[in-house]
Amino acid sequence: MMERRVLPRSEDEVFERVESCLSNLVRNDDDNGNLVESEVFVESNNELEIFVGDYVSENLSEESVDIVLKLLMNIVKEPENAKFRKIRLSHPKIKEVVAKVSGGIELLRFFLFELKEEKGETYALTEVKWLL
């Protein structure tokens, strides 16, 4: 039997969970303000921390992390709005900060996104059930 995930139900909870994961990682910034992988990795059994850790270890800018947070927070704010629950992975900014980044797709899958092909495009889709 699959263990039921307790997922955030509000914008504040999403922000707190991701910030908590980020603060549990040893963080360094390079001269350009990008997050870079540290020699020291704080081990964790928490799936979300692992996915976030993998994601931020890719030398991402703070803007990249903010975009992913915004994608998730938009769904929390307006769960019934289908446009927020459907992310086109070929969109240039999404491709740069999610699709081409190690851990990006896995992070979306943690939040119950599924990859779907539609008219030659790949989308990450989620239902509002994880908020209910």
Backbone as CSV, one residue per row, in Angstrom:
resi,resn,N_x,N_y,N_z,CA_x,CA_y,CA_z,C_x,C_y,C_z
1,MET,0.836,-1.181,0.000,0.000,0.000,0.000,0.884,1.249,0.000
2,MET,0.529,2.184,-0.851,1.319,3.409,-0.979,1.031,4.353,0.185
3,GLU,2.088,4.935,0.735,1.947,5.893,1.827,1.337,7.182,1.291
4,ARG,0.357,7.733,2.003,-0.306,8.969,1.582,0.584,10.151,1.934
5,ARG,0.826,10.999,0.956,1.639,12.189,1.178,0.786,13.282,1.789
6,VAL,1.356,13.990,2.710,0.702,15.177,3.258,1.294,16.354,2.511
7,LEU,0.482,16.937,1.645,0.957,18.032,0.814,0.429,19.350,1.339
8,PRO,1.137,20.429,1.047,0.721,21.746,1.523,-0.628,22.145,0.949
9,ARG,-1.429,22.859,1.749,-2.767,23.239,1.338,-2.923,24.747,1.171
10,SER,-1.906,25.509,1.476,-2.004,26.959,1.333,-0.696,27.492,0.763
11,GLU,-0.750,28.723,0.294,0.444,29.374,-0.246,1.542,29.429,0.811
12,ASP,1.163,29.781,2.029,2.147,29.857,3.113,2.787,28.501,3.383
13,GLU,1.981,27.427,3.345,2.524,26.091,3.594,3.497,25.679,2.494
14,VAL,3.173,25.992,1.227,4.091,25.680,0.130,5.409,26.403,0.357
15,PHE,5.317,27.695,0.624,6.516,28.507,0.832,7.323,27.977,2.015
16,GLU,6.648,27.693,3.131,7.340,27.200,4.325,8.023,25.868,4.070
17,ARG,7.345,24.940,3.355,7.934,23.623,3.103,9.184,23.743,2.241
18,VAL,9.098,24.529,1.174,10.255,24.657,0.293,11.374,25.416,0.992
19,GLU,11.039,26.477,1.711,12.065,27.226,2.453,12.728,26.339,3.500
20,SER,11.948,25.493,4.152,12.492,24.574,5.143,13.494,23.624,4.491
21,CYS,13.124,23.111,3.325,14.036,22.216,2.609,15.317,22.935,2.232
22,LEU,15.166,24.156,1.741,16.347,24.919,1.338,17.238,25.228,2.530
23,SER,16.634,25.534,3.672,17.450,25.879,4.838,18.118,24.654,5.441
24,ASN,17.595,23.465,5.161,18.219,22.245,5.654,19.408,21.816,4.806
25,LEU,19.600,22.474,3.680,20.743,22.186,2.835,21.843,23.174,3.164
26,VAL,23.064,22.753,3.038,24.171,23.679,3.201,24.253,24.458,1.900
27,ARG,24.093,25.791,1.987,24.008,26.605,0.784,25.235,27.488,0.639
28,ASN,25.676,27.602,-0.580,26.723,28.548,-0.943,26.246,29.294,-2.172
29,ASP,26.661,30.523,-2.321,26.355,31.294,-3.514,27.666,31.608,-4.217
30,ASP,27.624,31.546,-5.563,28.812,31.980,-6.285,28.767,33.500,-6.432
31,ASP,29.697,34.075,-7.144,29.776,35.533,-7.282,28.569,36.138,-7.984
32,ASN,27.820,35.314,-8.734,26.646,35.804,-9.457,25.351,35.592,-8.684
33,GLY,25.432,35.108,-7.462,24.232,34.881,-6.664,23.544,33.562,-6.950
34,ASN,24.187,32.675,-7.714,23.607,31.373,-8.017,23.885,30.398,-6.885
35,LEU,22.912,29.531,-6.620,23.126,28.487,-5.625,24.076,27.459,-6.215
36,VAL,25.066,27.051,-5.450,25.997,26.030,-5.913,26.061,24.912,-4.889
37,GLU,26.346,23.716,-5.387,26.393,22.549,-4.522,27.546,22.660,-3.541
38,SER,27.279,22.331,-2.307,28.303,22.374,-1.278,28.991,21.021,-1.195
39,GLU,30.195,21.012,-0.640,30.898,19.759,-0.390,30.145,18.932,0.647
40,VAL,29.471,19.638,1.531,28.757,18.968,2.616,27.291,18.869,2.244
41,PHE,26.724,17.685,2.338,25.307,17.498,2.044,24.620,17.013,3.314
42,VAL,23.582,17.697,3.703,22.843,17.303,4.889,21.864,16.221,4.469
43,GLU,22.096,14.989,4.960,21.272,13.865,4.564,19.874,13.969,5.145
44,SER,18.893,13.506,4.392,17.518,13.572,4.852,16.730,12.435,4.244
45,ASN,15.782,11.922,4.993,14.886,10.901,4.483,13.642,11.511,3.869
46,ASN,13.488,12.794,3.986,12.308,13.470,3.475,12.405,13.587,1.959
47,GLU,11.425,12.991,1.258,11.424,13.010,-0.206,11.523,14.414,-0.777
48,LEU,10.752,15.326,-0.239,10.748,16.683,-0.765,12.116,17.328,-0.607
49,GLU,12.745,17.129,0.528,14.082,17.685,0.731,15.066,17.111,-0.277
50,ILE,14.931,15.840,-0.582,15.822,15.210,-1.552,15.612,15.827,-2.929
51,PHE,14.341,15.974,-3.349,14.062,16.553,-4.666,14.498,18.007,-4.741
52,VAL,14.202,18.771,-3.705,14.612,20.177,-3.691,16.134,20.263,-3.686
53,GLY,16.782,19.404,-2.911,18.245,19.397,-2.867,18.855,19.089,-4.217
54,ASP,18.295,18.104,-4.912,18.779,17.757,-6.244,18.564,18.928,-7.193
55,TYR,17.397,19.539,-7.087,17.048,20.656,-7.964,17.981,21.855,-7.764
56,VAL,18.178,22.278,-6.522,18.998,23.475,-6.284,20.490,23.211,-6.447
57,SER,20.894,21.958,-6.510,22.313,21.656,-6.703,22.765,21.926,-8.138
58,GLU,21.852,22.315,-8.984,22.150,22.533,-10.402,22.615,23.952,-10.726
59,ASN,23.150,24.668,-9.765,23.643,26.037,-9.991,22.563,26.967,-10.528
60,LEU,21.403,26.898,-9.936,20.270,27.708,-10.370,20.335,29.110,-9.795
61,SER,19.769,30.030,-10.523,19.636,31.377,-9.981,18.461,31.381,-9.005
62,GLU,18.430,32.368,-8.154,17.310,32.507,-7.223,16.012,32.704,-8.001
63,GLU,16.099,33.363,-9.156,14.921,33.576,-10.003,14.319,32.240,-10.440
64,SER,15.163,31.260,-10.746,14.677,29.946,-11.165,13.871,29.280,-10.066
65,VAL,14.388,29.322,-8.857,13.676,28.740,-7.715,12.368,29.493,-7.495
66,ASP,12.396,30.815,-7.632,11.184,31.625,-7.465,10.114,31.260,-8.489
67,ILE,10.521,30.944,-9.719,9.552,30.570,-10.754,8.848,29.275,-10.378
68,VAL,9.599,28.289,-9.905,8.986,27.021,-9.496,8.045,27.250,-8.318
69,LEU,8.463,28.056,-7.350,7.580,28.389,-6.223,6.302,29.054,-6.715
70,LYS,6.434,29.964,-7.669,5.264,30.667,-8.194,4.310,29.697,-8.888
71,LEU,4.850,28.741,-9.648,4.003,27.742,-10.303,3.153,26.999,-9.277
72,LEU,3.791,26.581,-8.184,3.076,25.837,-7.144,2.099,26.732,-6.384
73,MET,2.512,27.941,-6.078,1.650,28.849,-5.315,0.426,29.280,-6.116
74,ASN,0.569,29.424,-7.433,-0.591,29.761,-8.256,-1.667,28.687,-8.154
75,ILE,-1.248,27.431,-8.107,-2.210,26.332,-7.980,-2.885,26.379,-6.620
76,VAL,-2.116,26.656,-5.585,-2.685,26.728,-4.238,-3.692,27.874,-4.150
77,LYS,-3.367,29.018,-4.757,-4.257,30.180,-4.716,-5.543,29.945,-5.497
78,GLU,-5.413,29.330,-6.673,-6.562,29.113,-7.554,-6.570,27.671,-8.062
79,PRO,-6.883,26.712,-7.199,-6.802,25.304,-7.596,-7.748,24.909,-8.727
80,GLU,-8.832,25.630,-8.892,-9.784,25.288,-9.946,-9.376,25.858,-11.305
81,ASN,-8.388,26.729,-11.354,-7.958,27.364,-12.596,-7.060,26.400,-13.381
82,ALA,-7.599,25.853,-14.462,-6.893,24.837,-15.249,-5.574,25.341,-15.827
83,LYS,-5.482,26.640,-16.122,-4.241,27.143,-16.733,-3.052,27.028,-15.782
84,PHE,-3.301,27.058,-14.477,-2.212,26.914,-13.517,-1.831,25.452,-13.304
85,ARG,-2.736,24.541,-13.618,-2.481,23.113,-13.408,-1.898,22.432,-14.635
86,LYS,-1.668,23.200,-15.692,-1.123,22.661,-16.944,0.096,23.497,-17.332
87,ILE,1.264,22.870,-17.264,2.520,23.574,-17.528,3.127,23.032,-18.820
88,ARG,3.283,23.895,-19.813,3.896,23.501,-21.087,5.413,23.475,-20.899
89,LEU,5.980,22.288,-20.972,7.406,22.121,-20.686,8.318,22.695,-21.765
90,SER,7.766,22.989,-22.946,8.596,23.584,-23.997,8.630,25.111,-23.918
91,HIS,7.842,25.691,-23.024,7.899,27.147,-22.825,9.345,27.480,-22.455
92,PRO,9.950,28.481,-23.114,11.385,28.744,-22.893,11.798,28.875,-21.425
93,LYS,11.055,29.599,-20.631,11.441,29.796,-19.223,11.263,28.503,-18.428
94,ILE,10.164,27.789,-18.676,9.910,26.519,-17.977,10.963,25.492,-18.380
95,LYS,11.303,25.475,-19.647,12.334,24.553,-20.128,13.655,24.820,-19.401
96,GLU,13.984,26.094,-19.253,15.240,26.499,-18.613,15.277,26.164,-17.127
97,VAL,14.160,26.350,-16.411,14.189,26.204,-14.950,13.599,24.893,-14.439
98,VAL,12.950,24.110,-15.320,12.367,22.840,-14.878,12.813,21.687,-15.770
99,ALA,12.436,21.740,-17.046,12.605,20.588,-17.929,14.059,20.180,-18.128
100,LYS,14.967,21.133,-18.215,16.379,20.822,-18.468,17.202,20.680,-17.193
101,VAL,16.582,20.818,-16.043,17.307,20.825,-14.773,17.114,19.489,-14.059
102,SER,18.199,18.907,-13.616,18.123,17.669,-12.847,17.248,17.887,-11.617
103,GLY,16.265,17.033,-11.455,15.368,17.130,-10.307,14.132,17.970,-10.564
104,GLY,14.085,18.714,-11.670,12.943,19.580,-11.955,11.655,18.804,-12.186
105,ILE,11.706,17.808,-13.056,10.522,16.988,-13.342,10.152,16.171,-12.107
106,GLU,11.151,15.637,-11.414,10.881,14.854,-10.200,10.194,15.706,-9.138
107,LEU,10.592,16.958,-9.039,9.957,17.866,-8.088,8.487,18.054,-8.444
108,LEU,8.192,18.250,-9.729,6.790,18.370,-10.151,6.026,17.076,-9.874
109,ARG,6.655,15.944,-10.142,5.982,14.658,-9.886,5.678,14.477,-8.401
110,PHE,6.536,14.990,-7.539,6.260,14.916,-6.107,4.936,15.596,-5.791
111,PHE,4.649,16.689,-6.492,3.394,17.407,-6.295,2.290,16.859,-7.196
112,LEU,2.427,15.595,-7.585,1.429,14.833,-8.319,1.154,15.359,-9.719
113,PHE,2.152,15.938,-10.351,2.047,16.281,-11.765,2.341,15.023,-12.571
114,GLU,1.651,14.881,-13.686,1.904,13.792,-14.619,2.301,14.402,-15.951
115,LEU,3.189,13.725,-16.664,3.580,14.203,-17.990,2.611,13.651,-19.021
116,LYS,2.121,14.527,-19.893,1.166,14.142,-20.938,1.587,14.784,-22.249
117,GLU,1.366,14.047,-23.334,1.583,14.581,-24.682,0.242,15.057,-25.209
118,GLU,0.256,16.240,-25.817,-0.966,16.795,-26.379,-0.588,17.651,-27.580
119,LYS,-1.057,17.268,-28.752,-0.775,18.017,-29.988,0.722,18.269,-30.176
120,GLY,1.527,17.244,-29.924,2.966,17.348,-30.127,3.730,18.087,-29.041
121,GLU,3.050,18.516,-28.002,3.679,19.235,-26.882,3.641,18.348,-25.640
122,THR,4.633,18.494,-24.777,4.632,17.786,-23.498,4.232,18.767,-22.409
123,TYR,3.281,18.329,-21.594,2.774,19.144,-20.496,2.938,18.396,-19.182
124,ALA,3.089,19.141,-18.113,2.988,18.589,-16.760,1.615,19.028,-16.265
125,LEU,0.783,18.057,-15.916,-0.589,18.333,-15.490,-0.822,17.802,-14.091
126,THR,-1.634,18.499,-13.326,-2.033,18.008,-12.015,-3.508,18.314,-11.803
127,GLU,-4.126,17.532,-10.959,-5.522,17.747,-10.577,-5.548,18.459,-9.239
128,VAL,-6.684,19.001,-8.891,-6.797,19.713,-7.612,-6.964,18.762,-6.439
129,LYS,-7.080,17.479,-6.685,-7.324,16.513,-5.607,-6.283,16.605,-4.493
130,TRP,-5.038,16.935,-4.828,-3.999,16.991,-3.796,-4.187,18.158,-2.861
131,LEU,-5.062,19.096,-3.217,-5.346,20.220,-2.330,-6.555,19.973,-1.445
132,LEU,-7.359,19.004,-1.818,-8.617,18.779,-1.093,-8.431,17.949,0.157
